[in-house]
Amino acid sequence: MAEEQKSCAFRTSIGGQALIEGVMMRGPEKQAIVVRDQTGQLVEKVEDLKFIKDRYPVLGWPLVRGTVNFLGAMVNGVKALMYSADFYPEEEAARPSRFEQWLERHLSSKKLEQAIVAFAVLLGVGLSLLLFMVLPTLITGGILHFFPGFPMWGRNLTEGILKVAIFLLYLIFCSRQKDIYRVFQYHGAEHKTIFCYEAGLPLTVENVRIQPRHHPRCGTSFLFVVIFVSILISSVVFGIWPVTNVWLRTLIHLLLLPLIVGVTYEFNRWVGRHVQDSRLARILTAPGMWMQNFTTNEPDDGMMECAIRSLELVLPSEKGKDAW
């Protein structure tokens, strides 16, 4: 009977993101940002959602929707972070550079914001590719330059180990930054609140507090699976087509990225449906769940209040519409 109840547990499609002293939640109809300002008050911003797949159905197809949703999440995430950062400006604003002054003169505030968001997304994607795709390939190529007879499977394995190691070191480095610690507390509050809602409990601080802070549909787990899937796909590709040239391997890695993100997105959808009633799903998500030890911290009551309010604002008008 316990197993039956567990398998019937509700799983929501509502997801969120930790911000600077706040939380963003995204539901099937609305997106809400709730930030605690410097006076201690909660400031709310709610927007109705419009999905690009409604205009272009092909972008909602399996394997295609993964890349579209990933880029959309990055854009929305950067906008939300910029919004939350405005509540905590630097005490001594630096004098704008000539380039910043030129932008202010030639671009409207809306276009300037769009330009900043686009630059931030490109920078984020570029740095991620450099760290987790390009760098492991370059390091492996540099080392194996002195071992020309090294087998292809060994090269693929070395690249894979380096990808995981660099990703893990990156998470550890971020988790030790003082400014990031509170953001990761809000990350924990977001997870706990979603768990509380999925458990069917009233959204109170007391009920949220007792929930786990590691969630199988977390972005940390998604990024880890992206790396793992990239290792599998590139191993198959380079097993069929042995390529040792560093720059050509790097180019192939980049060309494979949309497929990798698409496969990872579909995998996460499957896991989201079966993690509570499938031992295989729990095993496959275990490494990503473990890595959330570095990206989530236990929140205080105020953080949980913020996450609760953000979730309440995006609950669908029709009960069950947000079912995963």
C-alpha positions, 0 to 999 in steps of 0.5 A: 500500500505504501508503494502504491501511495508513493507511485501516485505522488503528485509531481509538478512542472513548476520550477524555480531559480534562486536570485539575489535575496529572492526566488523566481518561480515559473508555472504553466501560466505565470512567472513570479519573482519575489525579492526581499528588499533592504527594508525587509518587505517582500516585493512581487513581480508577476508576468503572464507567460507566452510560449514560443512553441505556441507560435512555432509548434516545431520548437516543441518537438522532442529533442528540439524543445530541449535546446529551446527551453534551455536558452529560454531559461537562461534568458529569463534567469538573467533578467530575473537576476538583474531585477533582483540585483537592482534592490541591492546596488553597490554602495559606491557606484563606479563612474560609468565607462565611455562604452557604458555612456555610449550605450546609454546615449544610443540605446533606449532603456529597453534595448539596453536591457536586451543587449545586456541580457543577450551579452550575459547569456552569450558570455554564460554559454561561452564560458560553460562551453570553454570550461566543460567542453573545450578545455578538457579536449585541449588538455587531453590533446596536449597530454596525448600529443606525447603519446601518439599511439594512445587508443581512442577509447583511452582518449575519450575516457580521459576527456570524460574524466576531465569534464566531470573533474572540472565541473566538480571543482567549479561547483566546489569553488562557487559553493565557497564564495561568501556572496554565493552562499545566501543565493544557494540558501534561497536555492534550498528554499525553492526546492523545499517549497516545491517538495512541500507543494508536491506532498500536498501539505499546506504551504507554511514555513513549518511544513517547508522546513522539514522537506529535503533540499535536494530535488531530482529536477534541479538545474545542477542535476541537468548540467551534470547529465549534460556532461554525462550524455556528452561523454556517451555521445562523443564516445560513440561518435569518435568510436565510429569516426576516430578523430585525434586533431584537437580543433576538429574534435572541439568543433565536433563537440560543439556541433553535437551540443544541441543533440546532447541538450535535447537528449538530456532534456528528454531524460530529465522529463522521464526522470521527473515522472518516474524518480519516485517509483523507479529504482533505475531513475533514482540510481541515474539521478543519484550523482546529480542529487549528490552534487546539490550538496554544493549548490543548495544550503539550508535556508532561514525562515525568511527565505522560505517565506519568499519561496512560498509566496513566489510559488503561490503566485504561479499556481494554475487557475485550474487544479492539476494543470501543472502536473508533470 
